[in-house]
Amino acid sequence: MAAVEPGPAAGSRHPLVDRILDPRAPEALRLSAARGVLPVPAADLIFVQVRLLRDTATAVAQAAATSLAAIELESLHAVLRDPGCDPGTLDHFARSGRLTGPALEAAIAHPSIPDTTLEAVAQDPATTADALNLIVTNEVRIIGNPRLLVHLRGNPNLSADNRRRLGELERDFVGKEQLRVRTVPAAAPAEPPPGEPAPEAAVEGAGEAPPVLTEEQEQAYEEELRRTPAFQKIMKLNVAERVQLAMKGTAEERAILIRDTAKMVSSQVLKSPKLSDQEIASFAGMRSLHEDILRVIAGHRDWTKTYSVMHALVRNPKTPSGVVVPFLPRLGTRDLKIVMTDKNVSELVRRQARALFVARTQPPKKTMGKKH
């Protein structure tokens, strides 16, 4: 049974399923099902084989275990993301330790996965940091089952960042009133010194001040996002559904999805035809984004023509230095002065900004002619 296609939801299973699982079913029928040789849809066969793992006949239970272990992970993903996937199937594969990538995310994010399964995975010392991160991301389940907080914190593989997120959830989320997401505030445009052109004049499409948030302001904004109905909705979606929403959703939904731990989701946000320049500028300044997303923004010439986008990329500590340095000559002198003293950006960027600032502001040296 190498490949698997998603089958019908529970309640519309193949008629043979009930016959196989009937306590009076002959062992030969159960053994055939365990071996995967019956004409039953693959998803229903997996459902049956998981049940047959507890069969009283050792040969049947062993055959079922062998068949389940032979399923290709990529094919299994299709079954685990099926809305009709049985909780017992989710429990078996989530505890198996063989799930990775999209299949693992599909199982952990599935609405039908039992709380006891998530608790078992959360406290298992063999669970990887990536798997724990997926459980932490499923904040709706954590809020509904505080025991998950305890189990996650007790796992030595949980990252420091996820421990911080759990603390924020416990402190701020439970029982709090849902807040509407505010538009990311933009800094007020600075007036240039007399005789100096406005910074925006250096870049086509400028005219809006760049939004530069402090780390504390950005964390507060993300906390507000997690309290919105849109966030609650997104937490119930699988990866494929989040990818679709990234293209078709609202600005509020894109602000949530751009932070998604699945790169295929966050990358898809940048392909949405509904993206505005203000959204791009907001994304460019986010410290929580993966640097690959920032590289995509920096490599899009139409976006970086806008001063606010380019400026936000320069001020973002997560933007790689090699991406930032070519943008520095396009900054206004006042912004160069800010960057050269900004301890959040790298020493290389500060040094380059200082050299450009000095070159612009020092009076030209007068050449002394020889006296005859």
DOBAKOL-922339 format. One record per residue (C-alpha): residue in one letter; x negated, y negated, z negated; residue number from 1. Coordinates in pm, whole numbers, plus 32768, in hexadecimal, padded with zeros to 4 digits. Each point is the difference from the previous one (the first is absolute). Example, Ala and Ser with C-alpha at 12.3 -4.5 7.8 and 13.67 -1.06 7.14 Angstrom:
BEGIN
<node code="a" east="7B32" north="81C2" up="7CF4" pos="1"/>
<node code="s" east="7F77" north="7EA8" up="8042" pos="2"/>
This chain:
BEGIN
<node code="m" east="8000" north="8000" up="8000" pos="1"/>
<node code="a" east="7F0B" north="7EFA" up="8079" pos="2"/>
<node code="a" east="80E9" north="7EE2" up="8059" pos="3"/>
<node code="v" east="8136" north="7F81" up="7F50" pos="4"/>
<node code="e" east="8119" north="7F1F" up="8072" pos="5"/>
<node code="p" east="80E9" north="7F50" up="7F0C" pos="6"/>
<node code="g" east="8145" north="80BC" up="7FD3" pos="7"/>
<node code="p" east="815C" north="7FA8" up="7F8F" pos="8"/>
<node code="a" east="804B" north="7F6D" up="7EAD" pos="9"/>
<node code="a" east="8067" north="80D8" up="7EDE" pos="10"/>
<node code="g" east="816D" north="805F" up="8028" pos="11"/>
<node code="s" east="7FD9" north="8049" up="8173" pos="12"/>
<node code="r" east="7F00" north="8117" up="7FE9" pos="13"/>
<node code="h" east="7FFB" north="8131" up="80DE" pos="14"/>
<node code="p" east="8100" north="810C" up="7F99" pos="15"/>
<node code="l" east="7EE7" north="80FC" up="7FCE" pos="16"/>
<node code="v" east="7F75" north="7F32" up="7EDF" pos="17"/>
<node code="d" east="8118" north="8063" up="7F11" pos="18"/>
<node code="r" east="7FE5" north="816C" up="8068" pos="19"/>
<node code="i" east="7E88" north="8007" up="7FC1" pos="20"/>
<node code="l" east="801E" north="7F5C" up="7EAA" pos="21"/>
<node code="d" east="8125" north="80D5" up="7F93" pos="22"/>
<node code="p" east="7F8E" north="80D7" up="7ED7" pos="23"/>
<node code="r" east="808D" north="812F" up="80B9" pos="24"/>
<node code="a" east="7F32" north="7FBF" up="813D" pos="25"/>
<node code="p" east="7F2D" north="812C" up="8066" pos="26"/>
<node code="e" east="7E8A" north="7FE2" up="7FC7" pos="27"/>
<node code="a" east="7FBC" north="8036" up="8174" pos="28"/>
<node code="l" east="80C7" north="7EC5" up="8055" pos="29"/>
<node code="r" east="7F51" north="7F35" up="7EF3" pos="30"/>
<node code="l" east="7EAC" north="807D" up="8073" pos="31"/>
<node code="s" east="804C" north="7F9E" up="8169" pos="32"/>
<node code="a" east="805F" north="7EA3" up="7F8B" pos="33"/>
<node code="a" east="7EC6" north="7FE8" up="7F2B" pos="34"/>
<node code="r" east="7F2D" north="805B" up="812F" pos="35"/>
<node code="g" east="80B4" north="7EFF" up="80D8" pos="36"/>
<node code="v" east="807E" north="80F1" up="810A" pos="37"/>
<node code="l" east="8175" north="7FB3" up="7FEA" pos="38"/>
<node code="p" east="80B5" north="7F1E" up="80FF" pos="39"/>
<node code="v" east="8033" north="7EE8" up="7F02" pos="40"/>
<node code="p" east="7FA3" north="7E8E" up="8030" pos="41"/>
<node code="a" east="7EA4" north="7FC2" up="7F76" pos="42"/>
<node code="a" east="806C" north="7F07" up="7EF3" pos="43"/>
<node code="d" east="8104" north="80F7" up="7F7F" pos="44"/>
<node code="l" east="7EFA" north="8114" up="8006" pos="45"/>
<node code="i" east="7F1A" north="7F2F" up="7F25" pos="46"/>
<node code="f" east="811F" north="7FC4" up="7F0F" pos="47"/>
<node code="v" east="803C" north="8177" up="7FEC" pos="48"/>
<node code="q" east="7E8F" north="8058" up="7FDC" pos="49"/>
<node code="v" east="7FD5" north="7F0E" up="7EDD" pos="50"/>
<node code="r" east="8123" north="80B1" up="7F54" pos="51"/>
<node code="l" east="7F6C" north="8154" up="8050" pos="52"/>
<node code="l" east="7EBF" north="7FAA" up="7F48" pos="53"/>
<node code="r" east="80BC" north="806E" up="7EC7" pos="54"/>
<node code="d" east="8086" north="8141" up="809D" pos="55"/>
<node code="t" east="7FF5" north="8132" up="7F20" pos="56"/>
<node code="a" east="7F5A" north="80C7" up="8117" pos="57"/>
<node code="t" east="7E8A" north="7FB8" up="7FFF" pos="58"/>
<node code="a" east="7FDF" north="803D" up="8177" pos="59"/>
<node code="v" east="810D" north="7EFE" up="804C" pos="60"/>
<node code="a" east="7F6C" north="7EF7" up="7F19" pos="61"/>
<node code="q" east="7EA1" north="8035" up="808E" pos="62"/>
<node code="a" east="807C" north="7FEF" up="8169" pos="63"/>
<node code="a" east="80B8" north="7EBC" up="7FB5" pos="64"/>
<node code="a" east="7EC6" north="7F68" up="7F63" pos="65"/>
<node code="t" east="7F2F" north="8065" up="812F" pos="66"/>
<node code="s" east="80F9" north="7F68" up="80F6" pos="67"/>
<node code="l" east="8019" north="7EB8" up="7F41" pos="68"/>
<node code="a" east="7E85" north="7FE2" up="7FEC" pos="69"/>
<node code="a" east="7FE7" north="802B" up="817B" pos="70"/>
<node code="i" east="80D6" north="7ECF" up="8054" pos="71"/>
<node code="e" east="7F34" north="7EED" up="80A4" pos="72"/>
<node code="l" east="7FF6" north="7EC2" up="7F31" pos="73"/>
<node code="e" east="8061" north="7F1F" up="8123" pos="74"/>
<node code="s" east="8134" north="80D3" up="8046" pos="75"/>
<node code="l" east="8058" north="8010" up="7E90" pos="76"/>
<node code="h" east="8011" north="7E85" up="7FF8" pos="77"/>
<node code="a" east="8135" north="800B" up="80DE" pos="78"/>
<node code="v" east="80B4" north="80DF" up="7F07" pos="79"/>
<node code="l" east="7F9D" north="7F3B" up="7ECB" pos="80"/>
<node code="r" east="807D" north="7EB7" up="8091" pos="81"/>
<node code="d" east="814F" north="8097" up="8061" pos="82"/>
<node code="p" east="8110" north="7F5B" up="7F27" pos="83"/>
<node code="g" east="809A" north="8159" up="7FCD" pos="84"/>
<node code="c" east="7EBF" north="809F" up="7F7E" pos="85"/>
<node code="d" east="804E" north="80D7" up="7ED0" pos="86"/>
<node code="p" east="7F70" north="7F8E" up="7EAE" pos="87"/>
<node code="g" east="7F71" north="815C" up="7FCC" pos="88"/>
<node code="t" east="7F3E" north="7FE6" up="8146" pos="89"/>
<node code="l" east="7F7B" north="7EAA" up="7F9E" pos="90"/>
<node code="d" east="7F9E" north="8086" up="7EAB" pos="91"/>
<node code="h" east="7F46" north="812B" up="8090" pos="92"/>
<node code="f" east="7F2B" north="7F3D" up="80F5" pos="93"/>
<node code="a" east="7FC4" north="7ED3" up="7F1E" pos="94"/>
<node code="r" east="7F74" north="80E9" up="7EF4" pos="95"/>
<node code="s" east="7F3B" north="80D2" up="80F8" pos="96"/>
<node code="g" east="7EDB" north="7F0F" up="8015" pos="97"/>
<node code="r" east="7FE3" north="802B" up="817A" pos="98"/>
<node code="l" east="80C1" north="7EC9" up="8069" pos="99"/>
<node code="t" east="7F40" north="7ED1" up="807C" pos="100"/>
<node code="g" east="8045" north="7EC5" up="80C9" pos="101"/>
<node code="p" east="815D" north="7FCE" up="8092" pos="102"/>
<node code="a" east="807E" north="8151" up="7F81" pos="103"/>
<node code="l" east="7FA2" north="7FAB" up="7E9B" pos="104"/>
<node code="e" east="8098" north="7EA5" up="801D" pos="105"/>
<node code="a" east="8141" north="8091" up="8092" pos="106"/>
<node code="a" east="8023" north="80F2" up="7EDD" pos="107"/>
<node code="i" east="7FB5" north="7F03" up="7EED" pos="108"/>
<node code="a" east="80E0" north="7EF5" up="8097" pos="109"/>
<node code="h" east="8123" north="80EB" up="804B" pos="110"/>
<node code="p" east="813C" north="7F9A" up="7F40" pos="111"/>
<node code="s" east="8048" north="816F" up="7FAC" pos="112"/>
<node code="i" east="7EB2" north="8056" up="7F62" pos="113"/>
<node code="p" east="8045" north="8061" up="7E94" pos="114"/>
<node code="d" east="7F78" north="7F22" up="7EEA" pos="115"/>
<node code="t" east="7F62" north="8133" up="7F63" pos="116"/>
<node code="t" east="7F39" north="8037" up="8140" pos="117"/>
<node code="l" east="7F78" north="7E9E" up="8001" pos="118"/>
<node code="e" east="7FAB" north="8023" up="7E8F" pos="119"/>
<node code="a" east="7F43" north="8143" up="8041" pos="120"/>
<node code="v" east="7F3B" north="7F67" up="8120" pos="121"/>
<node code="a" east="7FBD" north="7EC3" up="7F39" pos="122"/>
<node code="q" east="7F65" north="80B8" up="7ED7" pos="123"/>
<node code="d" east="7F40" north="8106" up="80C8" pos="124"/>
<node code="p" east="7E89" north="7FAD" up="7FE0" pos="125"/>
<node code="a" east="7FCF" north="8093" up="815D" pos="126"/>
<node code="t" east="80E1" north="7EF4" up="809C" pos="127"/>
<node code="t" east="7F30" north="7F0F" up="80CD" pos="128"/>
<node code="a" east="7FF8" north="7E87" up="7FD1" pos="129"/>
<node code="d" east="80AF" north="7FD7" up="8150" pos="130"/>
<node code="a" east="811F" north="80E1" up="7F95" pos="131"/>
<node code="l" east="8022" north="7F45" up="7EB6" pos="132"/>
<node code="n" east="8006" north="7EBC" up="80C1" pos="133"/>
<node code="l" east="812A" north="8080" up="80C7" pos="134"/>
<node code="i" east="80BD" north="8049" up="7EBE" pos="135"/>
<node code="v" east="7FAC" north="7EA8" up="7F75" pos="136"/>
<node code="t" east="807E" north="7F66" up="8144" pos="137"/>
<node code="n" east="814E" north="80B4" up="7FCD" pos="138"/>
<node code="e" east="805C" north="7EFF" up="7EF7" pos="139"/>
<node code="v" east="8175" north="8046" up="8010" pos="140"/>
<node code="r" east="7FC3" north="815E" up="7F75" pos="141"/>
<node code="i" east="7F15" north="7F82" up="7EF1" pos="142"/>
<node code="i" east="80FD" north="7EFF" up="7F8B" pos="143"/>
<node code="g" east="810C" north="810D" up="7FF1" pos="144"/>
<node code="n" east="7F1E" north="80F8" up="7F4D" pos="145"/>
<node code="p" east="7F11" north="7F58" up="7F08" pos="146"/>
<node code="r" east="7F60" north="8152" up="7FB2" pos="147"/>
<node code="l" east="7F49" north="7FDA" up="814A" pos="148"/>
<node code="l" east="7F4A" north="7ED4" up="7F6B" pos="149"/>
<node code="v" east="7F7A" north="80D6" up="7EE7" pos="150"/>
<node code="h" east="7F94" north="811D" up="80E5" pos="151"/>
<node code="l" east="7F5B" north="7F18" up="80FC" pos="152"/>
<node code="r" east="7F3D" north="7F46" up="7EF6" pos="153"/>
<node code="g" east="7F87" north="814A" up="7F70" pos="154"/>
<node code="n" east="7F66" north="8068" up="814B" pos="155"/>
<node code="p" east="7E8B" north="7FAA" up="800E" pos="156"/>
<node code="n" east="8010" north="7FDD" up="817C" pos="157"/>
<node code="l" east="80E9" north="7ED3" up="7FF2" pos="158"/>
<node code="s" east="7F4F" north="7EC9" up="8084" pos="159"/>
<node code="a" east="7FD5" north="7EC4" up="7F32" pos="160"/>
<node code="d" east="80D4" north="7F3E" up="80F8" pos="161"/>
<node code="n" east="811F" north="80F5" up="7FD8" pos="162"/>
<node code="r" east="7FE3" north="7FEE" up="7E87" pos="163"/>
<node code="r" east="802E" north="7E89" up="8022" pos="164"/>
<node code="r" east="8130" north="8031" up="80DF" pos="165"/>
<node code="l" east="809D" north="80EE" up="7F04" pos="166"/>
<node code="g" east="7FC9" north="7F00" up="7EEE" pos="167"/>
<node code="e" east="80AE" north="7EF9" up="80D0" pos="168"/>
<node code="l" east="8123" north="80E9" up="8045" pos="169"/>
<node code="e" east="802A" north="8051" up="7E92" pos="170"/>
<node code="r" east="7FE0" north="7E97" up="7F94" pos="171"/>
<node code="d" east="80C2" north="7F46" up="8108" pos="172"/>
<node code="f" east="80DC" north="80DD" up="80D3" pos="173"/>
<node code="v" east="80E4" north="80D4" up="7F29" pos="174"/>
<node code="g" east="813B" north="7F47" up="7F9C" pos="175"/>
<node code="k" east="7F98" north="7EBB" up="80A5" pos="176"/>
<node code="e" east="80E7" north="7F3A" up="80DE" pos="177"/>
<node code="q" east="7FBD" north="802D" up="8173" pos="178"/>
<node code="l" east="7F65" north="7ECD" up="809B" pos="179"/>
<node code="r" east="801A" north="7F7D" up="815D" pos="180"/>
<node code="v" east="7EB7" north="7FF1" up="80B9" pos="181"/>
<node code="r" east="7F7E" north="7EA2" up="8029" pos="182"/>
<node code="t" east="7F48" north="7F92" up="8133" pos="183"/>
<node code="v" east="7E8C" north="8006" up="7FB8" pos="184"/>
<node code="p" east="7FAD" north="7E9B" up="7F97" pos="185"/>
<node code="a" east="7F14" north="7F3E" up="80DC" pos="186"/>
<node code="a" east="7EFE" north="7F0D" up="7F83" pos="187"/>
<node code="a" east="803D" north="7E93" up="8047" pos="188"/>
<node code="p" east="7F37" north="7F7B" up="8126" pos="189"/>
<node code="a" east="7ED3" north="7F38" up="7F97" pos="190"/>
<node code="e" east="7FC3" north="7EA7" up="808E" pos="191"/>
<node code="p" east="7EB2" north="7FEF" up="80B5" pos="192"/>
<node code="p" east="7F00" north="7EF9" up="7F9C" pos="193"/>
<node code="p" east="7FF8" north="7EC1" up="80D3" pos="194"/>
<node code="g" east="7F66" north="8043" up="8150" pos="195"/>
<node code="e" east="801E" north="817B" up="7FE6" pos="196"/>
<node code="p" east="80FD" north="80B7" up="80DB" pos="197"/>
<node code="a" east="8105" north="80D5" up="7F59" pos="198"/>
<node code="p" east="7F8F" north="816D" up="7FE1" pos="199"/>
<node code="e" east="812C" north="8076" up="80C8" pos="200"/>
<node code="a" east="7F86" north="7F3D" up="812D" pos="201"/>
<node code="a" east="7EEB" north="8100" up="802B" pos="202"/>
<node code="v" east="80F1" north="811B" up="804B" pos="203"/>
<node code="e" east="8118" north="8021" up="80FA" pos="204"/>
<node code="g" east="815A" north="8030" up="7F6C" pos="205"/>
<node code="a" east="7FAA" north="7F68" up="7EAE" pos="206"/>
<node code="g" east="80DD" north="7F1A" up="7F39" pos="207"/>
<node code="e" east="8053" north="80D0" up="7ECC" pos="208"/>
<node code="a" east="7F22" north="8012" up="7ECF" pos="209"/>
<node code="p" east="7F6D" north="8158" up="7FB6" pos="210"/>
<node code="p" east="80A1" north="80C3" up="7EE2" pos="211"/>
<node code="v" east="7EEA" north="8050" up="7F0A" pos="212"/>
<node code="l" east="8082" north="80AC" up="7EC6" pos="213"/>
<node code="t" east="7F36" north="8051" up="7ECC" pos="214"/>
<node code="e" east="7FE8" north="816D" up="7F9C" pos="215"/>
<node code="e" east="80F7" north="7FC3" up="7EE5" pos="216"/>
<node code="q" east="80FA" north="7F58" up="80EB" pos="217"/>
<node code="e" east="7FE4" north="8120" up="80F5" pos="218"/>
<node code="q" east="803D" north="8102" up="7EEF" pos="219"/>
<node code="a" east="8131" north="7F3E" up="7F88" pos="220"/>
<node code="y" east="8085" north="7FF6" up="8164" pos="221"/>
<node code="e" east="7FD1" north="8178" up="8027" pos="222"/>
<node code="e" east="80B8" north="803A" up="7EB9" pos="223"/>
<node code="e" east="8126" north="7F3B" up="808A" pos="224"/>
<node code="l" east="7FFC" north="80D4" up="813B" pos="225"/>
<node code="r" east="801C" north="813C" up="7F2F" pos="226"/>
<node code="r" east="813A" north="7F7A" up="7F5B" pos="227"/>
<node code="t" east="80C0" north="7FC8" up="8143" pos="228"/>
<node code="p" east="8117" north="80DA" up="8090" pos="229"/>
<node code="a" east="7F2B" north="801D" up="813C" pos="230"/>
<node code="f" east="7EEB" north="80A8" up="7F38" pos="231"/>
<node code="q" east="80F9" north="80F3" up="7F65" pos="232"/>
<node code="k" east="807A" north="805A" up="815E" pos="233"/>
<node code="i" east="7EA1" north="802E" up="808D" pos="234"/>
<node code="m" east="7F93" north="80E4" up="7EE5" pos="235"/>
<node code="k" east="8106" north="80FE" up="8070" pos="236"/>
<node code="l" east="7F80" north="800E" up="8168" pos="237"/>
<node code="n" east="7F04" north="80F4" up="808F" pos="238"/>
<node code="v" east="7ED5" north="7F91" up="80CF" pos="239"/>
<node code="a" east="80B0" north="801B" up="8152" pos="240"/>
<node code="e" east="8125" north="7F31" up="7F83" pos="241"/>
<node code="r" east="7F16" north="7EF9" up="7F6F" pos="242"/>
<node code="v" east="7F4A" north="7FEC" up="814E" pos="243"/>
<node code="q" east="814A" north="7FB6" up="80AE" pos="244"/>
<node code="l" east="805F" north="7EFE" up="7EFC" pos="245"/>
<node code="a" east="7EAD" north="7F57" up="802C" pos="246"/>
<node code="m" east="8067" north="7FB3" up="8166" pos="247"/>
<node code="k" east="816E" north="7FAE" up="7FCB" pos="248"/>
<node code="g" east="8019" north="7F81" up="7E99" pos="249"/>
<node code="t" east="8019" north="7EAA" up="7F63" pos="250"/>
<node code="a" east="7EE4" north="7F1C" up="7F92" pos="251"/>
<node code="e" east="803C" north="8070" up="7E99" pos="252"/>
<node code="e" east="7FDF" north="816E" up="8065" pos="253"/>
<node code="r" east="7EC5" north="7FB8" up="80C8" pos="254"/>
<node code="a" east="7F68" north="7F53" up="7ECF" pos="255"/>
<node code="i" east="802E" north="8148" up="7F45" pos="256"/>
<node code="l" east="7F9A" north="80EC" up="8118" pos="257"/>
<node code="i" east="7EBD" north="7F46" up="8051" pos="258"/>
<node code="r" east="7F88" north="8077" up="7EA8" pos="259"/>
<node code="d" east="8061" north="816B" up="8047" pos="260"/>
<node code="t" east="7EF8" north="8100" up="7FA2" pos="261"/>
<node code="a" east="803F" north="80B8" up="8149" pos="262"/>
<node code="k" east="7F2C" north="7F46" up="8100" pos="263"/>
<node code="m" east="80E6" north="8066" up="811E" pos="264"/>
<node code="v" east="8116" north="7F3B" up="7F53" pos="265"/>
<node code="s" east="7F3A" north="7EC7" up="7FAD" pos="266"/>
<node code="s" east="7F64" north="7FFE" up="815C" pos="267"/>
<node code="q" east="8157" north="8019" up="809F" pos="268"/>
<node code="v" east="806D" north="7EC0" up="7F4E" pos="269"/>
<node code="l" east="7F01" north="7F41" up="80D1" pos="270"/>
<node code="k" east="80A8" north="8083" up="813D" pos="271"/>
<node code="s" east="8159" north="7F7B" up="7FA5" pos="272"/>
<node code="p" east="8089" north="7F10" up="8106" pos="273"/>
<node code="k" east="80A6" north="7F3E" up="7EE7" pos="274"/>
<node code="l" east="7EBC" north="7F92" up="7F55" pos="275"/>
<node code="s" east="7FDD" north="7E8A" up="7FC3" pos="276"/>
<node code="d" east="7EC0" north="7F35" up="7FE6" pos="277"/>
<node code="q" east="8050" north="7FBC" up="7E93" pos="278"/>
<node code="e" east="8013" north="8177" up="7FB9" pos="279"/>
<node code="i" east="7EB1" north="803D" up="80AA" pos="280"/>
<node code="a" east="7F5F" north="7EEA" up="7F36" pos="281"/>
<node code="s" east="8092" north="8096" up="7EC4" pos="282"/>
<node code="f" east="7F7B" north="815C" up="8059" pos="283"/>
<node code="a" east="7EA8" north="7F72" up="8052" pos="284"/>
<node code="g" east="7FDD" north="7F7C" up="7E9E" pos="285"/>
<node code="m" east="806B" north="813E" up="7F48" pos="286"/>
<node code="r" east="7EF3" north="8099" up="7F26" pos="287"/>
<node code="s" east="80C7" north="8142" up="7FDF" pos="288"/>
<node code="l" east="7FF1" north="805A" up="8173" pos="289"/>
<node code="h" east="7F0F" north="8100" up="808C" pos="290"/>
<node code="e" east="7EE2" north="7F5F" up="80BA" pos="291"/>
<node code="d" east="8066" north="80BA" up="813F" pos="292"/>
<node code="i" east="8142" north="7F34" up="8006" pos="293"/>
<node code="l" east="7F3A" north="7EBE" up="7FD0" pos="294"/>
<node code="r" east="7F1A" north="8065" up="811E" pos="295"/>
<node code="v" east="812D" north="802D" up="80E5" pos="296"/>
<node code="i" east="807F" north="7EA3" up="7FA7" pos="297"/>
<node code="a" east="7EA6" north="7F69" up="802F" pos="298"/>
<node code="g" east="7FDC" north="80A8" up="8153" pos="299"/>
<node code="h" east="8147" north="7F72" up="8087" pos="300"/>
<node code="r" east="7F9E" north="7EC1" up="80B6" pos="301"/>
<node code="d" east="815E" north="7F70" up="8012" pos="302"/>
<node code="w" east="8023" north="801B" up="7E85" pos="303"/>
<node code="t" east="7EAB" north="7F71" up="7FA8" pos="304"/>
<node code="k" east="803E" north="7ED1" up="80DD" pos="305"/>
<node code="t" east="80DD" north="7F8E" up="7EE3" pos="306"/>
<node code="y" east="7F31" north="7F4D" up="7EF8" pos="307"/>
<node code="s" east="80C5" north="808B" up="7EDB" pos="308"/>
<node code="v" east="7FBE" north="816A" up="806C" pos="309"/>
<node code="m" east="7E8E" north="7FC7" up="803B" pos="310"/>
<node code="h" east="7FD8" north="7F40" up="7EB8" pos="311"/>
<node code="a" east="80B5" north="810E" up="7F38" pos="312"/>
<node code="l" east="7F1D" north="810E" up="8092" pos="313"/>
<node code="v" east="7ECC" north="7F38" up="7F9B" pos="314"/>
<node code="r" east="807C" north="7FCC" up="7E9B" pos="315"/>
<node code="n" east="806E" north="816A" up="7FD2" pos="316"/>
<node code="p" east="7EF4" north="80C1" up="7F3C" pos="317"/>
<node code="k" east="8071" north="8144" up="80A9" pos="318"/>
<node code="t" east="7FB0" north="7F83" up="8160" pos="319"/>
<node code="p" east="7EAF" north="8095" up="8069" pos="320"/>
<node code="s" east="7EE7" north="7EFF" up="800C" pos="321"/>
<node code="g" east="7FAF" north="8058" up="8167" pos="322"/>
<node code="v" east="8162" north="7F9E" up="805F" pos="323"/>
<node code="v" east="7FFC" north="7EBC" up="7F37" pos="324"/>
<node code="v" east="7EB6" north="7F61" up="806D" pos="325"/>
<node code="p" east="8063" north="7FBC" up="816E" pos="326"/>
<node code="f" east="8130" north="7F3D" up="7F82" pos="327"/>
<node code="l" east="7F38" north="7F13" up="7F21" pos="328"/>
<node code="p" east="7FA0" north="7F02" up="8110" pos="329"/>
<node code="r" east="8173" north="7FCE" up="8045" pos="330"/>
<node code="l" east="804C" north="7F93" up="7E9B" pos="331"/>
<node code="g" east="802A" north="7E91" up="7FA9" pos="332"/>
<node code="t" east="7EE9" north="7F69" up="7F32" pos="333"/>
<node code="r" east="80D4" north="7FEC" up="7EC6" pos="334"/>
<node code="d" east="805C" north="8171" up="801B" pos="335"/>
<node code="l" east="7E92" north="805A" up="803A" pos="336"/>
<node code="k" east="7FAA" north="7F52" up="7EBA" pos="337"/>
<node code="i" east="810A" north="80CD" up="7F4B" pos="338"/>
<node code="v" east="7F85" north="8147" up="8097" pos="339"/>
<node code="m" east="7E93" north="7FC0" up="7FAA" pos="340"/>
<node code="t" east="805B" north="7FE9" up="7E8D" pos="341"/>
<node code="d" east="8107" north="8115" up="7FFE" pos="342"/>
<node code="k" east="7F7B" north="8119" up="7F22" pos="343"/>
<node code="n" east="8108" north="80EF" up="8088" pos="344"/>
<node code="v" east="7F63" north="8014" up="815A" pos="345"/>
<node code="s" east="7EB4" north="80AC" up="8044" pos="346"/>
<node code="e" east="7EAE" north="7F5B" up="7FD0" pos="347"/>
<node code="l" east="7FC0" north="801D" up="8177" pos="348"/>
<node code="v" east="813C" north="7F3D" up="8053" pos="349"/>
<node code="r" east="7FB3" north="7EF5" up="7EF8" pos="350"/>
<node code="r" east="7E9D" north="7FD9" up="8084" pos="351"/>
<node code="q" east="8072" north="7FDA" up="8169" pos="352"/>
<node code="a" east="810F" north="7F08" up="7F9A" pos="353"/>
<node code="r" east="7EFF" north="7F34" up="7F3D" pos="354"/>
<node code="a" east="7F14" north="7FF2" up="8129" pos="355"/>
<node code="l" east="8118" north="7F87" up="80E6" pos="356"/>
<node code="f" east="8075" north="7F01" up="7F01" pos="357"/>
<node code="v" east="7EA3" north="7F70" up="7FD8" pos="358"/>
<node code="a" east="7FD0" north="7FF1" up="8178" pos="359"/>
<node code="r" east="8143" north="7F3B" up="8026" pos="360"/>
<node code="t" east="7FDA" north="7F0F" up="7EDE" pos="361"/>
<node code="q" east="7E8D" north="7FAA" up="7FFB" pos="362"/>
<node code="p" east="7FAD" north="7ECA" up="80CB" pos="363"/>
<node code="p" east="7F2B" north="8048" up="8130" pos="364"/>
<node code="k" east="7E8D" north="7FD4" up="7FC8" pos="365"/>
<node code="k" east="7F6E" north="7ECB" up="80A4" pos="366"/>
<node code="t" east="7ED4" north="803B" up="80DD" pos="367"/>
<node code="m" east="7EE3" north="7F0E" up="7FC9" pos="368"/>
<node code="g" east="7F5D" north="7F87" up="813E" pos="369"/>
<node code="k" east="7E86" north="7FDC" up="800F" pos="370"/>
<node code="k" east="7F76" north="7EA0" up="7FD6" pos="371"/>
<node code="h" east="7F1C" north="7F89" up="8115" pos="372"/>
